[in-house]
Amino acid sequence: MPTYTLFCPPLETSPRIARDFVASVLRELRLGDELIGDAALCTSELVTNACVHAKGDGAALWLSADPQGIRVVVYDGDENPPVIRELTPERWETGGRGLFLVDALTRGSWGHGVAVPYDGLSRPEGKAVWFDLPGTAS
């Protein structure tokens, strides 16, 4: 299964660059528009959370993809677990819906833990937040 990595500095451009990176890889692997859109949005949300809420010098993104499915892991320097906020109509307009969207798009197939390495990529401190999406193979 091919793997890809990207460093995401704590800049406001990083979520968009990470989203485009994942979309480009999945498009090149011809994994389908719906999967590409869902993966790109979930990636953007996790990288946004890492850039906005985590301390440190940015995040590292790891992507594994093949026709059976994909896994994206975002490492950051903050040990605090991610929390899905309760959404109210007021909060929906001002943010805080990222993990709600990730949970919905992945049908609950996401999580977090200590920064366990994937193919040698890890950070010495902090956590890893991941999501899985099924592929197009039957």
C-alpha positions in Angstrom: 0.0 0.0 0.0 1.6 3.3 -1.0 2.2 5.9 1.7 2.8 9.6 1.5 3.8 12.3 4.0 3.6 16.0 4.3 4.8 18.5 6.9 2.2 21.2 7.7 3.6 24.3 9.4 1.3 26.2 11.7 0.2 28.6 9.0 -3.3 29.5 7.8 -2.4 28.0 4.4 -1.6 24.6 5.7 -5.1 23.1 5.8 -5.7 24.0 2.1 -2.3 22.7 1.1 -2.9 19.4 3.0 -6.4 19.1 1.4 -5.0 19.6 -2.1 -2.1 17.2 -1.4 -4.5 14.4 -0.3 -6.9 15.1 -3.2 -4.0 15.1 -5.7 -2.7 11.7 -4.5 -6.2 10.1 -4.5 -7.0 11.6 -7.9 -3.7 10.2 -9.3 -4.6 6.8 -7.9 -8.1 7.1 -9.5 -10.0 6.4 -6.2 -13.2 8.2 -7.1 -14.6 11.7 -6.7 -16.8 11.0 -3.6 -13.9 9.4 -1.7 -11.6 12.3 -2.8 -14.0 14.9 -1.6 -14.6 13.3 1.8 -10.9 12.6 2.4 -10.0 16.1 1.4 -12.5 17.7 3.8 -11.6 15.4 6.7 -7.9 16.1 6.1 -8.5 19.9 6.1 -10.5 19.7 9.4 -7.8 17.6 11.2 -4.9 19.9 9.9 -6.9 23.0 10.9 -7.3 21.6 14.4 -3.6 20.9 14.6 -2.7 24.3 13.4 -5.2 26.2 15.5 -5.2 24.2 18.8 -1.9 22.3 19.1 1.3 23.7 20.4 4.5 23.3 18.6 6.0 23.8 15.2 3.2 22.3 13.1 1.8 18.9 12.2 2.9 15.9 10.1 0.4 14.2 7.8 0.7 10.6 6.8 -1.6 9.1 4.1 -1.9 5.4 3.1 -4.2 4.7 0.1 -5.2 1.9 -2.2 -8.5 0.7 -3.8 -9.5 -1.0 -0.5 -9.4 2.4 1.4 -7.4 5.1 2.9 -6.1 6.1 6.3 -4.9 9.7 7.1 -3.0 10.3 10.3 -2.2 13.9 11.5 0.4 14.2 14.2 0.6 17.3 16.4 2.5 18.4 19.4 -0.5 18.6 21.8 -1.3 15.7 24.1 -4.9 16.9 24.7 -7.4 14.7 23.0 -9.7 16.1 20.3 -13.3 16.8 21.4 -16.4 17.0 19.3 -18.3 20.1 20.4 -22.0 20.1 20.9 -23.4 22.1 18.0 -25.9 24.8 18.4 -27.2 27.0 15.5 -25.0 29.9 16.8 -21.9 27.7 17.0 -22.5 26.2 13.6 -21.9 29.7 12.0 -18.8 30.4 14.0 -16.8 27.2 13.7 -16.2 24.2 15.9 -17.9 21.7 13.5 -14.8 20.0 12.2 -14.8 16.8 14.2 -18.6 16.6 13.8 -18.0 16.6 10.0 -15.2 14.0 10.3 -17.3 11.8 12.4 -20.2 12.0 10.0 -18.2 11.5 6.8 -16.2 8.6 8.2 -19.3 7.0 9.9 -17.4 7.1 13.2 -14.2 5.5 11.8 -11.7 8.0 13.4 -9.9 8.3 16.6 -6.8 9.5 18.4 -3.9 8.2 20.5 -0.3 8.7 21.4 1.9 9.5 18.5 2.6 5.9 17.4 4.8 5.8 14.3 3.5 4.9 10.9 6.2 3.7 8.5 8.7 5.6 10.6 6.8 8.9 10.7 6.1 10.1 14.2 6.6 13.0 16.5 8.3 12.6 19.8 5.5 14.2 21.7 1.8 14.9 21.2 -0.9 12.8 19.6 -2.0 11.3 16.4 -5.6 11.8 15.1 -6.6 9.5 12.3 -9.6 8.6 10.0 -10.3 5.8 7.7 -12.5 5.8 4.6 -13.5 2.7 2.6 -12.2 2.5 -1.0 -13.9 1.6 -4.2 -12.8 -2.1 -4.4 -15.4 -4.6 -3.6 
